Amino acid sequence: MSFTLTDSVGSLAATLTTLSFLPQVYKTWRSRSAADFSWIWIASFAIGLFFWLIYGIALGALPLVGSNVFTLILVLTIAYIKWREGR
């Protein structure tokens, strides 16, 4: 399997967009509050990531798969914090 320019661009885009989400997760984790996130946003974003993941698997596109698995874990972390604070 060869790594093409398209794969490089996809990997760079996936890395940058996924890493850009880390500061928000860090802030949410430290403050132990996800009050600024709506359940509708969390659910729709998580479902969208899940479908991107399925799409990436179908294409065999490792950048799509890796970035969406990682970002989905981050969104589920925020969902957990929001759920925990609402109990």
Secondary structure, DSSP 8 states (H G I E B T S, - for coil): ----HHHHHHHHHHHHHHHHHHHHHHHHHHHT--TTS-HHHHHHHHHHHHHHHHHHHHHT-HHHHHHHHHHHHHHHHHHHHHHHHT-
